[in-house]
């Protein structure tokens, strides 16, 4: 019986794309870099995704992700690469200021909290951005705890990330846990390796080409209630 829910944050509870667009355009305006078009944002998003996937595979470190993605993007767009470090620092702060809920996630988590379920945020995002967005959105107040990879010292899907969680929650049994997230390679693979129930949030109905098995697949977060 599921009693504990581990929630991914970006593109599960909150729209990461919405926050990303606003934060990058703020950075461009702040530095007088001109318009950041939709095409440019798409190119950045693809670069960013590739860096996070490399992190999940253990090929690069988190600092290499945070700086490298902007260095590559700026190089590609003809923007001075020397701006990348300061741009990223501002971006992390700006990223937490835009909170667009997925599927009325705040109402869902409020109901689940009232019903007595334990809920925890489990995220690979940076502490600066995640602390801010969980605070502004109010989601942090609905959580029993927050596990950020930067603090944990390991990234999803590493077993070390999940081992840390269960050491911190000695009263929680793995068989009572379910992780809900949008990433096959991070959330679902991590949950599978950790021996907990997995629930893939897949509103776009993307095919599963990752070779990761999932216990449940949903297109709307409220379907989680049917699994409890």
C-alpha positions in Angstrom: 0.0 0.0 0.0 1.4 3.4 -1.1 1.7 5.8 1.8 4.7 8.0 0.7 4.9 10.0 -2.6 8.2 11.2 -4.0 7.4 14.1 -6.4 9.8 15.3 -9.1 9.4 19.1 -9.5 10.3 20.4 -12.9 7.9 19.4 -15.6 6.0 17.3 -13.1 4.6 19.7 -10.5 5.7 22.9 -12.2 6.3 23.8 -15.9 10.0 24.1 -16.3 9.6 25.4 -19.9 7.6 28.3 -18.8 10.1 29.3 -16.1 13.0 28.7 -18.5 11.6 31.1 -21.1 11.0 33.9 -18.7 14.4 33.5 -16.9 16.5 33.5 -20.2 14.6 36.4 -21.6 15.2 38.4 -18.4 18.9 37.6 -18.7 19.0 38.9 -22.3 17.1 42.1 -21.4 19.4 42.6 -18.3 22.5 42.5 -20.5 21.1 44.2 -23.6 21.6 41.1 -25.8 18.6 41.8 -27.9 15.7 39.6 -28.5 15.8 35.9 -27.5 13.5 34.4 -30.1 11.5 31.2 -29.8 13.9 29.5 -32.2 16.8 30.5 -29.9 15.0 29.2 -26.9 14.4 25.9 -28.7 18.1 25.6 -29.5 19.0 26.3 -25.9 16.5 23.8 -24.6 18.0 21.1 -26.7 21.5 21.9 -25.6 20.3 22.0 -21.9 18.6 18.7 -22.2 21.7 17.0 -23.7 23.8 18.3 -20.8 21.3 17.0 -18.2 21.2 13.6 -19.9 25.0 13.4 -19.8 24.9 14.3 -16.1 22.4 11.4 -15.5 24.8 9.0 -17.2 27.6 10.2 -14.9 29.6 11.7 -17.8 29.9 15.2 -16.5 29.4 17.1 -13.2 26.6 19.5 -12.1 28.9 22.6 -12.4 29.8 21.5 -15.9 26.2 21.3 -16.8 25.3 24.7 -15.4 28.1 26.6 -17.1 28.7 24.4 -20.2 25.2 24.7 -21.6 25.3 28.5 -21.6 28.9 28.5 -23.0 27.8 26.2 -25.9 24.6 28.2 -26.5 26.4 31.6 -26.5 29.1 30.3 -28.8 26.4 29.0 -31.2 24.5 32.3 -31.1 27.6 34.5 -31.4 27.3 35.9 -27.9 30.5 36.4 -25.8 31.2 33.2 -23.9 32.7 35.2 -21.1 29.1 36.2 -20.1 28.1 32.7 -19.4 29.0 32.4 -15.7 27.3 35.6 -14.5 24.3 34.8 -16.8 23.9 31.4 -15.2 24.0 32.9 -11.7 21.2 35.3 -12.5 19.3 32.6 -14.4 19.2 30.4 -11.3 17.6 33.2 -9.3 15.2 34.2 -12.0 14.2 30.5 -12.7 12.5 30.2 -9.3 10.3 33.3 -9.8 7.9 31.8 -12.4 5.6 29.1 -11.2 3.1 27.6 -13.6 1.3 24.6 -12.0 0.9 21.4 -14.0 -2.6 19.9 -13.8 -3.6 22.0 -10.7 -0.8 20.3 -8.8 -1.2 22.5 -5.8 -4.8 21.5 -5.2 -3.8 17.8 -5.7 -1.0 17.9 -3.2 -3.2 19.8 -0.7 -5.8 17.1 -0.9 -3.3 14.3 -0.5 -1.7 16.1 2.5 -5.1 16.4 4.1 -5.7 12.7 3.6 -2.5 11.9 5.5 -0.1 11.0 2.7 3.6 11.8 3.2 5.0 13.8 0.3 8.6 14.7 -0.5 10.1 16.7 -3.4 13.0 14.9 -5.1 14.9 17.0 -7.6 18.1 17.4 -9.5 17.5 21.2 -9.9 19.8 23.6 -8.2 19.1 24.6 -4.5 18.9 28.3 -5.4 16.2 27.7 -8.0 14.3 24.9 -6.2 14.1 26.6 -2.8 12.7 29.7 -4.4 10.1 28.1 -6.6 8.9 25.7 -3.9 8.6 28.7 -1.6 6.8 31.0 -4.0 4.5 28.3 -5.3 3.6 27.2 -1.8 4.4 23.6 -2.7 7.2 23.4 -0.2 4.7 23.9 2.6 2.8 20.9 1.5 5.9 18.7 1.6 7.2 16.6 4.5 10.7 17.2 3.2 12.7 18.3 0.2 15.6 16.3 -1.3 17.8 18.3 -3.7 20.7 16.5 -5.4 23.0 19.4 -4.7 22.5 18.8 -1.0 22.3 15.0 -1.1 25.6 14.8 -3.0 24.2 12.5 -5.8 21.9 13.0 -8.7 18.9 11.0 -9.8 19.0 8.2 -11.0 22.0 7.2 -8.8 21.1 4.7 -6.1 23.1 6.9 -3.8 20.4 9.6 -4.1 17.7 7.2 -3.0 19.8 5.5 -0.3 20.2 9.0 1.2 16.4 9.5 1.3 15.8 6.2 3.1 18.5 6.8 5.6 16.9 10.2 6.3 13.5 8.5 6.6 14.1 5.4 8.6 10.3 5.0 9.3 9.6 4.7 5.6 9.5 1.3 3.8 10.5 1.2 0.1 7.4 -0.9 -0.7 5.2 2.0 0.6 6.8 4.6 -1.7 6.0 5.7 -5.2 8.0 8.2 -7.3 6.1 10.4 -9.8 8.1 12.2 -12.5 8.4 13.0 -16.2 11.9 11.7 -16.8 12.4 8.0 -17.8 16.2 8.3 -17.4 16.1 10.1 -14.1 13.0 9.5 -12.1 11.8 6.2 -13.5 15.3 4.6 -13.8 16.2 5.9 -10.3 13.0 4.5 -8.8 13.4 1.2 -10.6 16.9 0.8 -9.3 15.8 1.8 -5.8 13.1 -0.8 -5.7 10.2 1.5 -5.3 6.9 1.9 -7.4 7.3 4.1 -10.4 4.8 6.4 -12.0 5.7 8.0 -15.3 4.0 11.3 -15.9 3.7 11.4 -19.7 1.1 14.0 -20.8 2.6 14.2 -24.3 2.4 10.4 -24.8 6.0 10.1 -25.7 7.2 6.6 -26.6 9.4 4.8 -24.1 12.7 4.2 -26.0 14.8 4.4 -22.8 14.7 0.7 -22.0 13.3 1.6 -18.5 10.3 -0.4 -17.2 7.6 1.6 -15.4 4.9 0.4 -13.1 2.3 3.0 -14.0 2.0 5.7 -16.7 -0.3 8.7 -16.4 -1.2 11.7 -18.6 -2.7 13.8 -15.8 -1.4 14.1 -12.3 -4.8 13.5 -10.8 -4.6 9.9 -12.0 -2.2 9.3 -9.1 -5.3 9.1 -6.9 -6.4 6.0 -8.7 -3.2 4.3 -7.9 -3.4 4.9 -4.1 
